[in-house]
Amino acid sequence: MKGADAYIKFVFLTGVSKFSKASIFSGLNMLEDISLTPKFGNICGYTQANVENEFLPYLKGVDLEKVKAWYNGYNFLKDDVYNPFDLLKFIKNDFF
C-alpha cells in the first residue's frame, strides 16, 4: 500500500488488534478508529433488512431462524449483523 499512497482515498482495515503509529513518515499515522462510532455500527456485516431484501432470493427453502442463529451474532453499537464472509459462503455452497 505504501507505494500507492497517492492513489488511495479510503481504506477499510479489519483485524483484532490496534495498529501502532510508529513513524511520523508513515501514511498509517492518519488512521481513524471507527469501531466504536455509533453511526458506523452496521458497517461490518449484513443487517436483518439486508438479508430479507437483498439475499432472500438466494435463501429459498432455508429456515431463516436457523441461519440467524448461526450467522447473526456481531454487534458494534447498533443492530446485530450477520458475518458477511460466512453468510456468502453458506449461500455459495448450498448448505441448505
C-alpha positions as CSV (number, residue, x, y, z in Angstrom):
1,M,0.0,0.0,0.0
2,K,2.9,2.4,0.8
3,G,3.8,2.8,-2.9
4,A,0.2,3.6,-3.8
5,D,-0.4,6.4,-1.2
6,A,-1.1,9.0,-3.9
7,Y,-4.0,6.9,-5.3
8,I,-5.6,5.7,-2.0
9,K,-8.5,7.8,-0.7
10,F,-10.2,5.3,1.6
11,V,-9.0,2.0,3.1
12,F,-11.1,-0.3,5.3
13,L,-8.8,-2.3,7.6
14,T,-10.1,-5.1,9.8
15,G,-8.4,-7.0,12.5
16,V,-8.4,-7.9,16.1
17,S,-5.6,-5.6,17.3
18,K,-4.9,-1.9,17.0
19,F,-2.2,-0.5,14.7
20,S,0.6,1.4,16.5
21,K,1.6,4.6,14.9
22,A,5.3,4.0,14.7
23,S,6.7,6.5,12.3
24,I,6.0,10.2,11.5
25,F,6.7,9.4,7.8
26,S,4.1,6.6,7.6
27,G,0.7,7.2,5.9
28,L,-0.8,5.0,8.5
29,N,-0.4,7.8,11.0
30,M,-3.7,9.2,9.6
31,L,-5.8,6.2,10.8
32,E,-9.1,6.9,12.4
33,D,-10.6,4.1,14.5
34,I,-14.3,4.0,13.8
35,S,-15.0,0.7,15.6
36,L,-16.8,2.4,18.5
37,T,-18.6,5.1,16.5
38,P,-22.4,4.5,16.5
39,K,-23.1,5.8,13.0
40,F,-20.8,3.1,11.6
41,G,-22.3,0.4,13.8
42,N,-23.6,-1.8,10.9
43,I,-20.6,-1.4,8.6
44,C,-19.0,-4.7,9.4
45,G,-21.8,-7.0,8.5
46,Y,-25.3,-7.6,6.9
47,T,-28.3,-6.5,8.9
48,Q,-31.6,-8.5,9.0
49,A,-33.0,-6.0,6.5
50,N,-30.1,-6.7,4.1
51,V,-30.8,-10.5,4.3
52,E,-34.6,-10.0,3.8
53,N,-34.2,-7.5,0.9
54,E,-31.0,-8.5,-1.0
55,F,-30.4,-12.2,-0.1
56,L,-33.9,-13.6,0.2
57,P,-34.0,-14.9,-3.5
58,Y,-30.8,-17.0,-2.7
59,L,-32.3,-18.4,0.5
60,K,-35.5,-20.0,-0.8
61,G,-36.3,-23.1,1.3
62,V,-34.0,-22.1,4.1
63,D,-35.1,-21.9,7.7
64,L,-34.1,-18.2,8.3
65,E,-34.3,-18.6,12.1
66,K,-31.5,-21.3,11.8
67,V,-29.4,-19.0,9.6
68,K,-29.9,-16.2,12.1
69,A,-28.8,-18.4,15.0
70,W,-25.6,-19.4,13.2
71,Y,-24.5,-16.2,11.4
72,N,-26.2,-13.2,13.1
73,G,-24.1,-12.5,16.2
74,Y,-22.0,-9.4,15.8
75,N,-23.0,-6.1,17.3
76,F,-20.9,-2.9,17.1
77,L,-23.1,-0.4,19.0
78,K,-26.1,-0.8,16.7
79,D,-28.1,-3.7,15.2
80,D,-26.9,-7.3,15.3
81,V,-25.2,-8.1,12.0
82,Y,-24.5,-11.3,10.1
83,N,-21.0,-12.3,9.4
84,P,-20.6,-11.4,5.7
85,F,-18.0,-14.0,4.8
86,D,-19.8,-16.9,6.4
87,L,-23.2,-15.9,5.1
88,L,-21.9,-15.6,1.5
89,K,-20.1,-18.9,1.9
90,F,-23.3,-20.5,3.1
91,I,-25.2,-19.3,0.0
92,K,-22.3,-20.2,-2.4
93,N,-22.0,-23.8,-1.1
94,D,-25.8,-24.5,-1.0
95,F,-25.6,-25.5,2.7
96,F,-29.4,-25.8,2.8
